[in-house]
Amino acid sequence: MGKGPKSHHVVPNPNGGWDVKRGGAGRASVHADTKREAIDRGREISRNQGT
């Protein structure tokens, strides 16, 4: 997966849990309690957006 604006990244949230961010986005698209859930949601978003 590339690092451009069309990719999604799972990053730890400083307040707890995990965020799914689109490359270059300032804020998270999705917040999840577990990394596993964040990865699953991120994959789903990527599939839906064709990224």
N, CA, C and O atoms as a CHARMM CRD file, in Angstrom:
* protein
*
  204
    1    1 MET  N      0.84800  -1.19100   0.00000 PROA 1      0.00000
    2    1 MET  CA     0.00000   0.00000   0.00000 PROA 1      0.00000
    3    1 MET  C      0.88600   1.24400   0.00000 PROA 1      0.00000
    4    1 MET  O      1.82000   1.34600   0.79500 PROA 1      0.00000
    5    2 GLY  N      0.59200   2.18200  -0.88800 PROA 2      0.00000
    6    2 GLY  CA     1.40900   3.38200  -1.00600 PROA 2      0.00000
    7    2 GLY  C      1.17200   4.37100   0.12100 PROA 2      0.00000
    8    2 GLY  O      0.29100   4.18500   0.96100 PROA 2      0.00000
    9    3 LYS  N      1.97600   5.42600   0.12200 PROA 3      0.00000
   10    3 LYS  CA     1.87100   6.42900   1.18200 PROA 3      0.00000
   11    3 LYS  C      1.15900   7.69600   0.71100 PROA 3      0.00000
   12    3 LYS  O      1.12500   8.68900   1.43700 PROA 3      0.00000
   13    4 GLY  N      0.59700   7.67300  -0.48000 PROA 4      0.00000
   14    4 GLY  CA    -0.06000   8.85800  -1.02600 PROA 4      0.00000
   15    4 GLY  C     -1.39200   9.13800  -0.36100 PROA 4      0.00000
   16    4 GLY  O     -1.77700   8.44800   0.58300 PROA 4      0.00000
   17    5 PRO  N     -2.10100  10.15200  -0.85000 PROA 5      0.00000
   18    5 PRO  CA    -3.38100  10.53500  -0.24000 PROA 5      0.00000
   19    5 PRO  C     -4.46200   9.47800  -0.40900 PROA 5      0.00000
   20    5 PRO  O     -5.53000   9.58600   0.19300 PROA 5      0.00000
   21    6 LYS  N     -4.19900   8.44800  -1.22600 PROA 6      0.00000
   22    6 LYS  CA    -5.21400   7.41200  -1.42700 PROA 6      0.00000
   23    6 LYS  C     -5.04900   6.22800  -0.49000 PROA 6      0.00000
   24    6 LYS  O     -5.78300   5.24600  -0.59500 PROA 6      0.00000
   25    7 SER  N     -4.09000   6.31200   0.42500 PROA 7      0.00000
   26    7 SER  CA    -3.90500   5.18500   1.34100 PROA 7      0.00000
   27    7 SER  C     -4.49800   5.51200   2.71100 PROA 7      0.00000
   28    7 SER  O     -4.74200   6.67500   3.03300 PROA 7      0.00000
   29    8 HSD  N     -4.72300   4.47700   3.50500 PROA 8      0.00000
   30    8 HSD  CA    -5.24300   4.64200   4.85400 PROA 8      0.00000
   31    8 HSD  C     -4.23800   4.07800   5.84400 PROA 8      0.00000
   32    8 HSD  O     -3.59000   3.06700   5.57300 PROA 8      0.00000
   33    9 HSD  N     -4.11300   4.72000   6.96800 PROA 9      0.00000
   34    9 HSD  CA    -3.15500   4.30200   7.98800 PROA 9      0.00000
   35    9 HSD  C     -3.86800   4.09500   9.31000 PROA 9      0.00000
   36    9 HSD  O     -4.75100   4.87200   9.67600 PROA 9      0.00000
   37   10 VAL  N     -3.48500   3.04400  10.02800 PROA 10     0.00000
   38   10 VAL  CA    -4.00600   2.80900  11.37100 PROA 10     0.00000
   39   10 VAL  C     -2.96700   3.35500  12.34400 PROA 10     0.00000
   40   10 VAL  O     -1.82100   2.90400  12.35000 PROA 10     0.00000
   41   11 VAL  N     -3.36300   4.32100  13.16200 PROA 11     0.00000
   42   11 VAL  CA    -2.42900   4.94700  14.09800 PROA 11     0.00000
   43   11 VAL  C     -3.00800   4.94200  15.50200 PROA 11     0.00000
   44   11 VAL  O     -4.22100   5.06500  15.67200 PROA 11     0.00000
   45   12 PRO  N     -2.14900   4.79900  16.52000 PROA 12     0.00000
   46   12 PRO  CA    -2.65600   4.83000  17.89200 PROA 12     0.00000
   47   12 PRO  C     -3.18400   6.22600  18.23000 PROA 12     0.00000
   48   12 PRO  O     -2.57200   7.23000  17.86500 PROA 12     0.00000
   49   13 ASN  N     -4.29700   6.28400  18.91500 PROA 13     0.00000
   50   13 ASN  CA    -4.84700   7.56000  19.35800 PROA 13     0.00000
   51   13 ASN  C     -4.24100   7.89400  20.72400 PROA 13     0.00000
   52   13 ASN  O     -4.23100   7.04400  21.61500 PROA 13     0.00000
   53   14 PRO  N     -3.74000   9.11000  20.89800 PROA 14     0.00000
   54   14 PRO  CA    -3.09800   9.46400  22.18400 PROA 14     0.00000
   55   14 PRO  C     -4.03600   9.31700  23.38200 PROA 14     0.00000
   56   14 PRO  O     -3.57200   9.13900  24.50800 PROA 14     0.00000
   57   15 ASN  N     -5.34100   9.38900  23.15500 PROA 15     0.00000
   58   15 ASN  CA    -6.30900   9.24200  24.24300 PROA 15     0.00000
   59   15 ASN  C     -6.78000   7.80700  24.43500 PROA 15     0.00000
   60   15 ASN  O     -7.65900   7.54400  25.25500 PROA 15     0.00000
   61   16 GLY  N     -6.20200   6.88500  23.68700 PROA 16     0.00000
   62   16 GLY  CA    -6.60200   5.48700  23.78900 PROA 16     0.00000
   63   16 GLY  C     -7.32300   5.04500  22.53200 PROA 16     0.00000
   64   16 GLY  O     -7.96600   5.85200  21.86100 PROA 16     0.00000
   65   17 GLY  N     -7.22000   3.78800  22.22000 PROA 17     0.00000
   66   17 GLY  CA    -7.84900   3.26200  21.01800 PROA 17     0.00000
   67   17 GLY  C     -7.00800   3.54100  19.78500 PROA 17     0.00000
   68   17 GLY  O     -5.83700   3.90600  19.88800 PROA 17     0.00000
   69   18 TRP  N     -7.60100   3.37100  18.64300 PROA 18     0.00000
   70   18 TRP  CA    -6.89000   3.46200  17.37000 PROA 18     0.00000
   71   18 TRP  C     -7.70000   4.27700  16.38000 PROA 18     0.00000
   72   18 TRP  O     -8.93000   4.26600  16.40400 PROA 18     0.00000
   73   19 ASP  N     -6.99400   4.98600  15.50700 PROA 19     0.00000
   74   19 ASP  CA    -7.64000   5.78900  14.48100 PROA 19     0.00000
   75   19 ASP  C     -7.25200   5.27900  13.10200 PROA 19     0.00000
   76   19 ASP  O     -6.13800   4.79700  12.89400 PROA 19     0.00000
   77   20 VAL  N     -8.18200   5.39000  12.16900 PROA 20     0.00000
   78   20 VAL  CA    -7.87800   5.12200  10.77000 PROA 20     0.00000
   79   20 VAL  C     -7.87200   6.47400  10.07400 PROA 20     0.00000
   80   20 VAL  O     -8.88000   7.17800  10.03800 PROA 20     0.00000
   81   21 LYS  N     -6.70500   6.82400   9.51700 PROA 21     0.00000
   82   21 LYS  CA    -6.56600   8.11700   8.85100 PROA 21     0.00000
   83   21 LYS  C     -6.27600   7.90300   7.38500 PROA 21     0.00000
   84   21 LYS  O     -5.54300   6.98800   7.01100 PROA 21     0.00000
   85   22 ARG  N     -6.84800   8.74200   6.56700 PROA 22     0.00000
   86   22 ARG  CA    -6.50700   8.73600   5.16100 PROA 22     0.00000
   87   22 ARG  C     -5.19700   9.50800   5.00800 PROA 22     0.00000
   88   22 ARG  O     -4.98700  10.51400   5.68600 PROA 22     0.00000
   89   23 GLY  N     -4.32100   9.04500   4.12600 PROA 23     0.00000
   90   23 GLY  CA    -3.04400   9.72200   3.92700 PROA 23     0.00000
   91   23 GLY  C     -3.24900  11.20900   3.69200 PROA 23     0.00000
   92   23 GLY  O     -4.03500  11.59400   2.82600 PROA 23     0.00000
   93   24 GLY  N     -2.55400  12.05200   4.45200 PROA 24     0.00000
   94   24 GLY  CA    -2.65300  13.48900   4.28400 PROA 24     0.00000
   95   24 GLY  C     -3.80500  14.14000   5.02700 PROA 24     0.00000
   96   24 GLY  O     -3.88100  15.36700   5.09000 PROA 24     0.00000
   97   25 ALA  N     -4.71100  13.33800   5.59600 PROA 25     0.00000
   98   25 ALA  CA    -5.86700  13.90600   6.31000 PROA 25     0.00000
   99   25 ALA  C     -5.44400  14.36100   7.70200 PROA 25     0.00000
  100   25 ALA  O     -4.61400  13.71900   8.34500 PROA 25     0.00000
  101   26 GLY  N     -6.00300  15.44400   8.15400 PROA 26     0.00000
  102   26 GLY  CA    -5.67200  15.95000   9.47800 PROA 26     0.00000
  103   26 GLY  C     -6.35300  15.16700  10.58200 PROA 26     0.00000
  104   26 GLY  O     -5.78400  14.96900  11.65600 PROA 26     0.00000
  105   27 ARG  N     -7.58600  14.71600  10.31400 PROA 27     0.00000
  106   27 ARG  CA    -8.28600  13.99800  11.37500 PROA 27     0.00000
  107   27 ARG  C     -8.65000  12.59600  10.92200 PROA 27     0.00000
  108   27 ARG  O     -8.64200  12.28000   9.73200 PROA 27     0.00000
  109   28 ALA  N     -8.96600  11.77100  11.89800 PROA 28     0.00000
  110   28 ALA  CA    -9.23600  10.36700  11.61200 PROA 28     0.00000
  111   28 ALA  C    -10.60200  10.18900  10.96200 PROA 28     0.00000
  112   28 ALA  O    -11.55400  10.90300  11.28000 PROA 28     0.00000
  113   29 SER  N    -10.68400   9.22400  10.04500 PROA 29     0.00000
  114   29 SER  CA   -11.96300   8.86300   9.43000 PROA 29     0.00000
  115   29 SER  C    -12.76200   7.96900  10.37200 PROA 29     0.00000
  116   29 SER  O    -13.98900   8.04500  10.43700 PROA 29     0.00000
  117   30 VAL  N    -12.04000   7.12400  11.09800 PROA 30     0.00000
  118   30 VAL  CA   -12.68200   6.12100  11.94600 PROA 30     0.00000
  119   30 VAL  C    -11.89700   6.01000  13.24600 PROA 30     0.00000
  120   30 VAL  O    -10.67000   6.09900  13.25200 PROA 30     0.00000
  121   31 HSD  N    -12.61400   5.81500  14.34000 PROA 31     0.00000
  122   31 HSD  CA   -11.95700   5.53200  15.61700 PROA 31     0.00000
  123   31 HSD  C    -12.43600   4.16900  16.10600 PROA 31     0.00000
  124   31 HSD  O    -13.62900   3.87100  16.05000 PROA 31     0.00000
  125   32 ALA  N    -11.51300   3.34600  16.58200 PROA 32     0.00000
  126   32 ALA  CA   -11.86500   2.01300  17.07300 PROA 32     0.00000
  127   32 ALA  C    -11.14300   1.75400  18.38700 PROA 32     0.00000
  128   32 ALA  O    -10.10700   2.35600  18.66900 PROA 32     0.00000
  129   33 ASP  N    -11.69600   0.86100  19.18000 PROA 33     0.00000
  130   33 ASP  CA   -11.09200   0.55300  20.47900 PROA 33     0.00000
  131   33 ASP  C     -9.89600  -0.38000  20.36000 PROA 33     0.00000
  132   33 ASP  O     -8.97700  -0.32600  21.17700 PROA 33     0.00000
  133   34 THR  N     -9.90900  -1.23400  19.34400 PROA 34     0.00000
  134   34 THR  CA    -8.80600  -2.17700  19.18400 PROA 34     0.00000
  135   34 THR  C     -8.15800  -2.00000  17.82700 PROA 34     0.00000
  136   34 THR  O     -8.79600  -1.55300  16.87400 PROA 34     0.00000
  137   35 LYS  N     -6.88100  -2.35500  17.74700 PROA 35     0.00000
  138   35 LYS  CA    -6.15200  -2.23700  16.48900 PROA 35     0.00000
  139   35 LYS  C     -6.78500  -3.13400  15.42900 PROA 35     0.00000
  140   35 LYS  O     -6.91700  -2.74400  14.26900 PROA 35     0.00000
  141   36 ARG  N     -7.16700  -4.31800  15.83300 PROA 36     0.00000
  142   36 ARG  CA    -7.79100  -5.27900  14.91800 PROA 36     0.00000
  143   36 ARG  C     -9.03400  -4.66700  14.25800 PROA 36     0.00000
  144   36 ARG  O     -9.22100  -4.76200  13.04600 PROA 36     0.00000
  145   37 GLU  N     -9.86600  -4.04400  15.07800 PROA 37     0.00000
  146   37 GLU  CA   -11.09900  -3.42900  14.58500 PROA 37     0.00000
  147   37 GLU  C    -10.76800  -2.27200  13.63500 PROA 37     0.00000
  148   37 GLU  O    -11.40600  -2.11200  12.59500 PROA 37     0.00000
  149   38 ALA  N     -9.77000  -1.47400  14.00300 PROA 38     0.00000
  150   38 ALA  CA    -9.36600  -0.34500  13.16700 PROA 38     0.00000
  151   38 ALA  C     -8.87500  -0.83000  11.80800 PROA 38     0.00000
  152   38 ALA  O     -9.21400  -0.24500  10.77900 PROA 38     0.00000
  153   39 ILE  N     -8.07900  -1.89500  11.79900 PROA 39     0.00000
  154   39 ILE  CA    -7.57100  -2.45400  10.54300 PROA 39     0.00000
  155   39 ILE  C     -8.72500  -2.95000   9.67900 PROA 39     0.00000
  156   39 ILE  O     -8.76600  -2.70100   8.47400 PROA 39     0.00000
  157   40 ASP  N     -9.66400  -3.65600  10.31200 PROA 40     0.00000
  158   40 ASP  CA   -10.81700  -4.16700   9.56100 PROA 40     0.00000
  159   40 ASP  C    -11.63700  -3.03000   8.96100 PROA 40     0.00000
  160   40 ASP  O    -12.03100  -3.08900   7.79600 PROA 40     0.00000
  161   41 ARG  N    -11.89200  -1.99200   9.76100 PROA 41     0.00000
  162   41 ARG  CA   -12.66200  -0.85000   9.27300 PROA 41     0.00000
  163   41 ARG  C    -11.91000  -0.12800   8.16100 PROA 41     0.00000
  164   41 ARG  O    -12.50300   0.29700   7.16900 PROA 41     0.00000
  165   42 GLY  N    -10.60400   0.00400   8.33700 PROA 42     0.00000
  166   42 GLY  CA    -9.78400   0.66900   7.32300 PROA 42     0.00000
  167   42 GLY  C     -9.82700  -0.06800   5.99300 PROA 42     0.00000
  168   42 GLY  O     -9.92600   0.54900   4.93300 PROA 42     0.00000
  169   43 ARG  N     -9.75300  -1.37900   6.05700 PROA 43     0.00000
  170   43 ARG  CA    -9.82200  -2.19500   4.83200 PROA 43     0.00000
  171   43 ARG  C    -11.16100  -2.00600   4.14000 PROA 43     0.00000
  172   43 ARG  O    -11.23900  -1.89900   2.91600 PROA 43     0.00000
  173   44 GLU  N    -12.20800  -1.96800   4.94500 PROA 44     0.00000
  174   44 GLU  CA   -13.56200  -1.78600   4.42400 PROA 44     0.00000
  175   44 GLU  C    -13.68700  -0.43200   3.69400 PROA 44     0.00000
  176   44 GLU  O    -14.22200  -0.35200   2.58800 PROA 44     0.00000
  177   45 ILE  N    -13.18100   0.61400   4.34100 PROA 45     0.00000
  178   45 ILE  CA   -13.20500   1.95000   3.74900 PROA 45     0.00000
  179   45 ILE  C    -12.40400   1.95500   2.44100 PROA 45     0.00000
  180   45 ILE  O    -12.86400   2.47600   1.42500 PROA 45     0.00000
  181   46 SER  N    -11.21900   1.37700   2.47800 PROA 46     0.00000
  182   46 SER  CA   -10.37400   1.33200   1.28900 PROA 46     0.00000
  183   46 SER  C    -11.07700   0.62100   0.13900 PROA 46     0.00000
  184   46 SER  O    -11.03100   1.07300  -1.00500 PROA 46     0.00000
  185   47 ARG  N    -11.72600  -0.49200   0.45200 PROA 47     0.00000
  186   47 ARG  CA   -12.46900  -1.23000  -0.58700 PROA 47     0.00000
  187   47 ARG  C    -13.59100  -0.35600  -1.16000 PROA 47     0.00000
  188   47 ARG  O    -13.76800  -0.27300  -2.37500 PROA 47     0.00000
  189   48 ASN  N    -14.34100   0.29000  -0.27100 PROA 48     0.00000
  190   48 ASN  CA   -15.46800   1.12300  -0.70700 PROA 48     0.00000
  191   48 ASN  C    -15.02600   2.28900  -1.58000 PROA 48     0.00000
  192   48 ASN  O    -15.71700   2.65800  -2.52900 PROA 48     0.00000
  193   49 GLN  N    -13.87400   2.86900  -1.25600 PROA 49     0.00000
  194   49 GLN  CA   -13.38300   4.04300  -1.97900 PROA 49     0.00000
  195   49 GLN  C    -12.44200   3.66500  -3.11100 PROA 49     0.00000
  196   49 GLN  O    -11.97500   4.52800  -3.85400 PROA 49     0.00000
  197   50 GLY  N    -12.16600   2.38000  -3.23800 PROA 50     0.00000
  198   50 GLY  CA   -11.26200   1.92200  -4.28200 PROA 50     0.00000
  199   50 GLY  C     -9.83000   2.40000  -4.08600 PROA 50     0.00000
  200   50 GLY  O     -9.10500   2.62700  -5.05400 PROA 50     0.00000
  201   51 THR  N     -9.42500   2.55100  -2.82200 PROA 51     0.00000
  202   51 THR  CA    -8.05200   3.00100  -2.54700 PROA 51     0.00000
  203   51 THR  C     -7.19400   1.85400  -2.07700 PROA 51     0.00000
  204   51 THR  O     -6.01000   2.04200  -1.79900 PROA 51     0.00000
